[in-house]
Amino acid sequence: MQTDNTNTQYFDKYKIISEIGRGRMGIVYKAFDSKLRRVVALKIMNNAETKSIQRFMLESTALSTLDHPNIVKFYEFGHNPRPHIAMEYLEGITLENYIQTRNISGTSLLDIMEKICLALQHAHQKNILHRDIKPCNIILTGDEVKVMDLGLAKLTDNQVNLVRSSEFEGAIHYMSPEQIQGTTNRTSDIYALGATFYECLTYRPVFQGNSNVSILAQIAKKDPIPPRELNPDISPYMEAICLKCLAKKPQKRYRSFGELAQEFKNFKMQRAIIAKQYTSFDRINRTVAQNKVISILLTTVFCISIVFSAVIFSTLVETERQKNAAILAKNNAEKREKQLQQFNTAILQSLNYLSQSKHKNVFLDKKFTGPISKIFARFQKAHEKKELREHTQPMIRQLQKYIK
């Protein structure tokens, strides 16, 4: 960097106007190209490590192959005096700034997401993965949306591995489960856009924690809180699209940004969408999955309660059955006793009639009195019962004169 006598800084042919921002690999300036007479965003590398230089060159290669209205334009790459990239300069705010206003309309958000999808679909068609999609890498300028910062872009047909599997590259809040394990694919970018979409809907990251370790653990194991649980005013269809993007398993996400762009378009046009709405059944499944030990204990207690209730119910049924059987037996016994009383009374009345009539000599016939004596013994036993005594006593006394 050179400075003239007016304290104006120059970098090669570029006049430095102001600093826009800085990161791990370099500083981005607003600059003026004195040869082509245009304002540019000039990214100058400040790290001389070999790997950093390779990544810087990879970013320039990725940008140079892309030509899309929603991707920042690439102008040139140079090595001297230090590796640098000249890009389209844009006036506007980042999506991160827009989220901080907490005033994003649904229609505006759908337009933004659809344009980002179209930009990233173009990149994927060129075999380029972005790998660092997040709100601060998306700029809103007028009615346009631009994706920028391909510093972690990966050429899918490039055999050079610039990131070790043990390294975490990118902002962890937007990293997919497979990305934190050191692998990426096309749906990893879809997950990152889903995390960005989630933040636009809820004004908070998908996962929060006191440390990176806590956040990474949640990304790997926990399901996101459904957006409508944080803000019931969110459309259930937008929630469904967002949660599909954030699926833990890559195969459950959208297959491509083209498909996702069409999904946003279909929703705007009030046509059917692929994503399924989040239901109470999904909520139960999420709760069970996140609280397995408690769920197992509750299930065990529930099963024991069911078995115990069944045993108690069976015992009560059997007790009631036995009680009803006892009542029935008692009623039958009382009925038979009453019938016997009636029968005995009838026989006594008949014998008493014989003893008082002209047929009383029949009591002198042993063929008659023999069986009658046996019956009479039975009557005497019945006579011992209090309830028979008053009714049969006179008749028995009369018969005793004849049957001895």
C-alpha positions as CSV (number, residue, x, y, z in Angstrom):
1,M,0.0,0.0,0.0
2,Q,1.4,3.4,-1.0
3,T,0.4,6.9,0.2
4,D,0.9,10.1,-1.9
5,N,1.5,13.6,-0.5
6,T,-2.3,14.1,0.0
7,N,-2.4,11.0,2.3
8,T,-4.4,9.1,-0.4
9,Q,-3.6,5.4,-0.3
10,Y,-3.0,3.4,-3.5
11,F,-2.7,-0.3,-4.1
12,D,-1.3,-0.8,-7.6
13,K,-3.8,0.9,-9.9
14,Y,-6.5,1.2,-7.2
15,K,-7.1,4.3,-5.2
16,I,-8.4,3.3,-1.7
17,I,-11.5,5.1,-0.7
18,S,-12.5,3.4,2.5
19,E,-12.4,0.1,4.4
20,I,-15.5,-2.0,4.1
21,G,-14.5,-4.9,6.3
22,R,-11.9,-7.5,7.2
23,G,-11.7,-11.2,7.9
24,R,-9.2,-14.0,8.4
25,M,-7.7,-13.9,4.9
26,G,-7.9,-10.3,4.0
27,I,-9.3,-6.8,4.1
28,V,-12.0,-5.5,1.7
29,Y,-11.8,-1.9,0.6
30,K,-14.0,0.4,-1.5
31,A,-11.6,1.5,-4.2
32,F,-11.4,3.3,-7.5
33,D,-9.9,1.6,-10.6
34,S,-7.9,4.4,-12.2
35,K,-7.5,2.5,-15.5
36,L,-11.1,1.3,-16.0
37,R,-12.6,4.3,-14.2
38,R,-15.0,2.4,-12.0
39,V,-15.5,1.9,-8.3
40,V,-14.8,-1.7,-7.1
41,A,-14.7,-3.8,-4.0
42,L,-11.0,-4.7,-3.6
43,K,-10.1,-7.7,-1.4
44,I,-6.4,-7.7,-0.5
45,M,-4.9,-10.8,1.1
46,N,-3.0,-10.2,4.3
47,N,-2.0,-13.8,5.1
48,A,1.0,-15.2,3.3
49,E,0.5,-18.9,4.3
50,T,0.4,-21.3,1.4
51,K,-3.0,-22.7,2.2
52,S,-4.4,-19.2,2.6
53,I,-3.0,-18.2,-0.9
54,Q,-4.6,-21.4,-2.3
55,R,-7.9,-20.5,-0.9
56,F,-7.7,-17.0,-2.2
57,M,-6.9,-18.2,-5.6
58,L,-9.8,-20.7,-5.4
59,E,-12.2,-17.9,-4.6
60,S,-11.0,-15.9,-7.6
61,T,-11.4,-19.0,-9.8
62,A,-14.9,-19.7,-8.4
63,L,-15.9,-16.1,-9.0
64,S,-14.5,-15.9,-12.5
65,T,-16.6,-18.9,-13.6
66,L,-19.9,-17.4,-12.3
67,D,-22.1,-15.0,-14.2
68,H,-25.4,-14.5,-12.6
69,P,-27.4,-11.3,-11.7
70,N,-27.6,-12.4,-8.1
71,I,-23.9,-13.1,-7.6
72,V,-21.4,-10.3,-7.1
73,K,-19.5,-9.8,-10.4
74,F,-15.8,-10.7,-10.6
75,Y,-13.5,-8.2,-12.3
76,E,-9.9,-9.5,-12.0
77,F,-7.3,-11.3,-9.9
78,G,-3.8,-10.2,-9.4
79,H,-0.6,-11.4,-7.5
80,N,1.3,-8.1,-7.1
81,P,2.0,-6.4,-4.9
82,R,-0.1,-8.9,-3.0
83,P,-2.8,-11.4,-4.0
84,H,-6.0,-9.4,-4.6
85,I,-9.4,-9.7,-6.2
86,A,-11.4,-6.8,-7.7
87,M,-15.2,-7.3,-7.6
88,E,-18.4,-5.4,-8.2
89,Y,-19.0,-2.7,-5.5
90,L,-22.5,-2.7,-4.1
91,E,-24.3,-0.1,-2.1
92,G,-26.8,-1.6,0.3
93,I,-27.3,-3.5,3.5
94,T,-26.6,-7.1,4.4
95,L,-29.3,-9.5,5.2
96,E,-27.8,-9.6,8.7
97,N,-28.6,-5.9,9.0
98,Y,-32.1,-6.4,7.7
99,I,-32.7,-9.2,10.2
100,Q,-31.7,-6.8,13.0
101,T,-34.5,-4.4,12.0
102,R,-36.9,-7.2,13.0
103,N,-39.3,-5.9,10.3
104,I,-39.1,-8.4,7.4
105,S,-42.3,-8.9,5.5
106,G,-43.3,-12.3,4.3
107,T,-43.5,-11.3,0.6
108,S,-40.1,-9.5,0.7
109,L,-38.5,-12.6,2.4
110,L,-39.8,-15.0,-0.2
111,D,-38.4,-12.8,-3.0
112,I,-35.0,-12.7,-1.3
113,M,-34.9,-16.4,-0.7
114,E,-36.0,-17.3,-4.3
115,K,-33.2,-15.1,-5.7
116,I,-30.5,-16.6,-3.4
117,C,-31.7,-20.0,-4.5
118,L,-31.3,-19.1,-8.2
119,A,-27.8,-17.7,-7.6
120,L,-26.7,-20.8,-5.7
121,Q,-28.3,-23.1,-8.2
122,H,-26.1,-21.4,-10.9
123,A,-23.0,-22.0,-8.7
124,H,-23.9,-25.6,-8.2
125,Q,-24.3,-26.1,-11.9
126,K,-20.8,-24.8,-12.2
127,N,-19.7,-27.5,-9.6
128,I,-19.1,-24.8,-7.0
129,L,-20.2,-25.2,-3.4
130,H,-20.4,-22.0,-1.4
131,R,-19.9,-23.6,2.1
132,D,-20.3,-20.3,4.0
133,I,-23.8,-19.1,3.3
134,K,-25.0,-16.8,6.1
135,P,-26.8,-13.5,6.4
136,C,-23.7,-11.3,6.3
137,N,-22.7,-12.8,3.0
138,I,-25.9,-11.7,1.3
139,I,-26.3,-8.1,0.4
140,L,-29.5,-6.3,-0.5
141,T,-29.2,-3.4,-2.9
142,G,-32.4,-1.8,-4.1
143,D,-34.6,-4.6,-5.4
144,E,-31.6,-6.9,-6.0
145,V,-30.1,-9.6,-3.9
146,K,-26.4,-10.5,-4.3
147,V,-24.5,-13.5,-2.9
148,M,-20.9,-12.7,-2.1
149,D,-17.8,-14.0,-0.3
150,L,-16.9,-17.3,-1.8
151,G,-13.7,-17.5,0.3
152,L,-14.7,-21.0,1.4
153,A,-16.0,-22.1,-2.0
154,K,-15.2,-25.6,-3.1
155,L,-14.8,-26.8,-6.7
156,T,-16.5,-30.2,-6.5
157,D,-14.3,-31.5,-9.3
158,N,-11.1,-30.1,-7.7
159,Q,-8.9,-32.8,-6.2
160,V,-7.0,-30.4,-3.9
161,N,-8.4,-30.6,-0.3
162,L,-7.9,-27.2,1.3
163,V,-9.7,-28.0,4.6
164,R,-8.6,-30.8,7.0
165,S,-11.4,-32.9,8.4
166,S,-10.6,-31.7,11.9
167,E,-11.0,-28.0,10.9
168,F,-14.3,-26.1,11.1
169,E,-14.6,-23.7,8.3
170,G,-17.5,-21.3,8.2
171,A,-19.9,-19.8,10.8
172,I,-21.0,-22.7,13.0
173,H,-24.6,-21.4,13.4
174,Y,-25.1,-22.2,9.7
175,M,-23.2,-25.4,9.4
176,S,-24.9,-28.7,8.6
177,P,-24.4,-31.9,10.7
178,E,-22.2,-33.4,8.0
179,Q,-20.2,-30.2,7.6
180,I,-19.1,-30.3,11.3
181,Q,-17.9,-33.8,10.6
182,G,-15.7,-32.6,7.8
183,T,-17.7,-33.4,4.7
184,T,-19.9,-31.3,2.5
185,N,-22.3,-31.8,-0.4
186,R,-24.8,-29.7,-2.4
187,T,-27.5,-30.1,0.4
188,S,-25.0,-28.7,2.9
189,D,-25.5,-25.3,1.2
190,I,-29.3,-25.9,1.4
191,Y,-29.0,-26.5,5.1
192,A,-27.1,-23.2,5.5
193,L,-29.7,-21.3,3.6
194,G,-32.4,-23.0,5.8
195,A,-30.5,-21.7,8.9
196,T,-30.5,-18.3,7.3
197,F,-34.2,-18.5,6.5
198,Y,-34.9,-19.6,10.1
199,E,-33.1,-16.5,11.4
200,C,-35.2,-14.3,9.1
201,L,-38.4,-15.9,10.4
202,T,-37.6,-15.9,14.1
203,Y,-34.8,-13.3,14.5
204,R,-32.6,-15.8,16.3
205,P,-30.2,-18.5,15.2
206,V,-31.4,-22.1,14.9
207,F,-29.4,-23.2,17.9
208,Q,-28.1,-21.1,20.8
209,G,-25.5,-22.0,23.4
210,N,-22.8,-20.7,25.8
211,S,-20.0,-22.2,23.7
212,N,-19.3,-23.5,20.3
213,V,-19.1,-27.0,21.6
214,S,-22.7,-26.7,22.9
215,I,-23.9,-25.4,19.6
216,L,-22.1,-28.1,17.6
217,A,-23.6,-30.8,19.8
218,Q,-27.1,-29.4,19.2
219,I,-26.5,-29.3,15.4
220,A,-25.5,-32.9,15.5
221,K,-28.2,-34.3,17.8
222,K,-31.2,-31.9,18.4
223,D,-34.0,-30.9,16.1
224,P,-34.7,-27.1,15.8
225,I,-37.5,-25.5,17.7
226,P,-40.3,-25.2,15.1
227,P,-40.5,-21.5,14.1
228,R,-44.2,-21.2,14.9
229,E,-43.5,-22.2,18.5
230,L,-41.4,-19.0,18.7
231,N,-43.7,-16.9,16.6
232,P,-47.3,-18.2,15.9
233,D,-47.8,-15.6,13.2
234,I,-45.4,-17.4,10.8
235,S,-47.1,-19.2,8.0
236,P,-47.1,-22.9,8.6
237,Y,-46.0,-23.4,4.9
238,M,-43.0,-21.2,5.4
239,E,-42.2,-23.2,8.6
240,A,-42.5,-26.4,6.6
241,I,-40.1,-25.2,3.9
242,C,-37.6,-24.1,6.5
243,L,-37.7,-27.3,8.5
244,K,-37.2,-29.4,5.4
245,C,-34.1,-27.4,4.6
246,L,-32.8,-28.1,8.1
247,A,-33.4,-31.9,8.1
248,K,-30.6,-33.7,9.8
249,K,-30.3,-36.3,7.0
250,P,-29.2,-34.7,3.6
251,Q,-31.5,-37.0,1.7
252,K,-34.5,-35.5,3.5
253,R,-33.7,-31.9,2.4
254,Y,-34.5,-30.4,-1.0
255,R,-32.5,-32.1,-3.7
256,S,-31.3,-28.9,-5.3
257,F,-31.6,-25.1,-5.1
258,G,-33.7,-25.2,-8.3
259,E,-36.3,-27.4,-6.5
260,L,-36.2,-25.0,-3.5
261,A,-36.5,-21.9,-5.7
262,Q,-39.6,-23.5,-7.3
263,E,-41.0,-24.3,-3.8
264,F,-40.8,-20.6,-2.8
265,K,-42.4,-19.6,-6.2
266,N,-45.2,-22.2,-5.7
267,F,-45.9,-20.8,-2.3
268,K,-46.1,-17.3,-3.6
269,M,-48.4,-18.4,-6.3
270,Q,-50.6,-20.3,-3.8
271,R,-49.8,-23.6,-5.4
272,A,-49.0,-26.9,-3.7
273,I,-45.6,-27.3,-2.1
274,I,-43.5,-30.4,-1.4
275,A,-42.8,-29.7,2.3
276,K,-45.2,-31.2,4.8
277,Q,-46.6,-29.1,7.6
278,Y,-45.3,-29.7,11.1
279,T,-48.0,-31.5,13.1
280,S,-48.7,-32.4,16.7
281,F,-47.5,-35.9,15.9
282,D,-44.1,-34.5,14.7
283,R,-43.9,-32.5,18.0
284,I,-44.4,-35.7,20.0
285,N,-41.8,-37.4,18.0
286,R,-39.4,-34.6,18.5
287,T,-40.0,-34.5,22.2
288,V,-39.5,-38.3,22.5
289,A,-36.3,-38.2,20.4
290,Q,-34.8,-35.4,22.5
291,N,-35.8,-37.0,25.8
292,K,-35.2,-40.7,25.2
293,V,-34.4,-41.6,28.9
294,I,-37.4,-39.8,30.3
295,S,-39.6,-41.2,27.4
296,I,-38.5,-44.7,28.2
297,L,-39.2,-44.3,31.9
298,L,-42.6,-42.8,31.2
299,T,-43.4,-45.6,28.7
300,T,-42.3,-48.2,31.3
301,V,-44.4,-46.6,34.0
302,F,-47.4,-46.4,31.6
303,C,-47.0,-50.1,30.7
304,I,-46.8,-51.1,34.3
305,S,-49.9,-49.0,35.1
306,I,-51.8,-50.7,32.2
307,V,-50.8,-54.1,33.5
308,F,-51.6,-53.2,37.1
309,S,-55.0,-51.7,36.0
310,A,-55.8,-54.9,34.0
311,V,-55.0,-57.1,37.0
312,I,-57.1,-55.0,39.3
313,F,-59.9,-54.9,36.8
314,S,-59.8,-58.7,36.4
315,T,-59.8,-59.2,40.1
316,L,-62.8,-56.8,40.5
317,V,-64.6,-58.7,37.7
318,E,-63.9,-62.0,39.3
319,T,-65.0,-60.7,42.8
320,E,-68.2,-59.4,41.3
321,R,-68.8,-62.6,39.5
322,Q,-68.4,-64.6,42.7
323,K,-70.6,-62.2,44.6
324,N,-73.3,-62.5,41.9
325,A,-73.0,-66.3,42.0
326,A,-73.3,-66.3,45.8
327,I,-76.4,-64.2,45.6
328,L,-77.9,-66.4,42.9
329,A,-77.1,-69.5,44.9
330,K,-78.8,-68.0,48.0
331,N,-81.8,-67.0,46.0
332,N,-82.1,-70.5,44.5
333,A,-81.7,-72.1,48.0
334,E,-84.4,-69.8,49.5
335,K,-86.7,-70.6,46.5
336,R,-86.2,-74.4,47.0
337,E,-86.8,-74.0,50.8
338,K,-90.0,-72.2,50.2
339,Q,-91.1,-74.8,47.7
340,L,-90.3,-77.6,50.2
341,Q,-92.2,-75.8,52.9
342,Q,-95.2,-75.6,50.6
343,F,-94.9,-79.2,49.7
344,N,-94.6,-80.3,53.4
345,T,-97.5,-78.2,54.4
346,A,-99.7,-79.8,51.6
347,I,-98.8,-83.3,52.7
348,L,-99.5,-82.5,56.4
349,Q,-102.8,-81.0,55.4
350,S,-103.7,-84.2,53.4
351,L,-102.7,-86.5,56.3
352,N,-104.6,-84.5,58.8
353,Y,-107.7,-84.7,56.6
354,L,-107.4,-88.5,56.5
355,S,-107.0,-88.7,60.2
356,Q,-110.2,-86.8,60.8
357,S,-112.3,-88.4,58.2
358,K,-114.0,-91.7,57.7
359,H,-110.8,-92.9,56.1
360,K,-108.8,-92.7,59.4
361,N,-108.6,-96.5,59.6
362,V,-106.0,-96.3,56.9
363,F,-103.5,-95.4,59.7
364,L,-104.0,-98.9,61.0
365,D,-102.6,-100.3,57.8
366,K,-98.9,-100.8,58.1
367,K,-98.4,-100.7,54.4
368,F,-99.5,-97.1,54.6
369,T,-98.1,-96.1,58.0
370,G,-94.6,-97.6,57.2
371,P,-93.7,-95.1,54.5
372,I,-95.7,-92.4,56.2
373,S,-93.6,-92.8,59.4
374,K,-90.5,-92.0,57.4
375,I,-92.1,-88.9,55.9
376,F,-93.3,-87.9,59.3
377,A,-89.8,-88.1,60.7
378,R,-88.8,-85.6,58.0
379,F,-91.7,-83.4,59.0
380,Q,-90.6,-83.4,62.6
381,K,-87.1,-82.3,61.6
382,A,-88.6,-79.5,59.5
383,H,-90.9,-78.7,62.5
384,E,-87.7,-77.8,64.5
385,K,-87.3,-74.7,62.2
386,K,-89.0,-71.7,63.8
387,E,-90.6,-70.5,60.6
388,L,-92.6,-73.8,60.2
389,R,-93.5,-74.3,63.8
390,E,-96.6,-72.1,64.1
391,H,-98.1,-73.3,60.9
392,T,-97.6,-77.1,61.2
393,Q,-97.6,-77.7,65.0
394,P,-101.4,-78.4,65.3
395,M,-101.4,-80.9,62.4
396,I,-98.3,-82.7,63.8
397,R,-100.0,-83.2,67.2
398,Q,-103.0,-84.6,65.5
399,L,-101.0,-87.1,63.4
400,Q,-98.9,-88.2,66.4
401,K,-101.9,-90.0,67.7
402,Y,-101.9,-92.3,64.7
403,I,-98.3,-92.7,63.7
404,K,-96.3,-94.3,66.5
